[in-house]
C-alpha cells in the first residue's frame, strides 16, 4: 500500500516524514529514526524547532527546514 510521504532536501541530505505500519509518522534521515508523531505536521514542527532526536549530522533547527508541511515535497511511498 502506498501513501503520501514528505521529503525535504537539506544540505545534509534528504529528510523524510513517513507513515509506519503502527499508524505513527516518523522523521527519518539516512537510516536514523528521529522520532514518532501523531501527524506529519507535528513531525515538521518538532524537526524545524530542533525538538526531534538529533541526527548525527547535527542540530536540525540549524538546517532551515520550513515549518509548514505544504513546503515539503509530497511523494508516494510504501508504508514501512
C-alpha positions in Angstrom: 0.0 0.0 0.0 1.3 3.4 -0.9 0.6 6.6 1.0 2.0 10.2 0.7 5.3 10.7 2.5 7.1 14.0 2.6 10.7 14.8 1.8 12.9 17.9 2.2 16.3 18.2 0.5 18.6 19.7 3.1 22.3 20.5 2.8 22.8 17.3 4.9 20.8 15.1 2.6 17.1 14.4 2.4 14.9 14.3 5.5 11.8 12.2 5.3 8.4 12.1 7.1 6.9 8.7 6.5 4.0 6.7 7.9 4.9 3.4 9.6 2.6 0.4 10.0 2.0 1.4 13.6 0.0 4.4 12.2 2.6 6.9 13.5 4.6 9.3 11.4 8.4 9.1 11.7 11.1 11.6 10.8 14.0 9.8 9.1 17.5 10.9 8.0 19.6 8.3 6.2 19.0 5.2 8.5 18.3 7.2 11.6 14.7 7.4 13.1 14.4 10.8 14.8 11.0 10.4 16.4 7.4 9.3 16.2 4.4 11.6 15.8 0.6 11.6 15.5 0.7 13.7 12.3 3.1 14.8 9.7 2.7 18.4 10.7 3.6 17.6 14.3 6.8 16.0 12.9 7.6 19.1 10.8 7.1 21.3 13.8 9.4 19.4 16.0 12.1 19.0 13.3 12.1 22.7 12.3 12.4 23.6 16.0 15.2 21.1 16.7 13.0 19.1 19.1 13.4 15.7 17.5 16.2 13.3 18.4 19.2 14.9 16.8 20.7 13.1 13.8 24.5 12.5 13.8 24.8 15.4 11.3 23.8 18.0 14.0 21.1 20.3 15.3 18.1 20.1 12.8 17.0 23.6 13.8 20.0 24.9 12.1 19.2 23.3 8.7 16.4 25.8 7.6 13.5 23.4 7.5 10.2 25.0 6.5 7.7 24.8 9.3 4.7 24.2 7.0 4.1 20.8 5.6 2.9 22.4 2.4 6.5 23.4 1.8 7.7 19.8 1.8 7.6 17.7 -1.3 4.9 15.0 -1.3 6.0 11.6 -2.6 4.1 8.4 -2.9 5.9 5.7 -0.8 5.1 2.3 0.6 4.2 2.2 4.3 7.2 1.0 6.2 
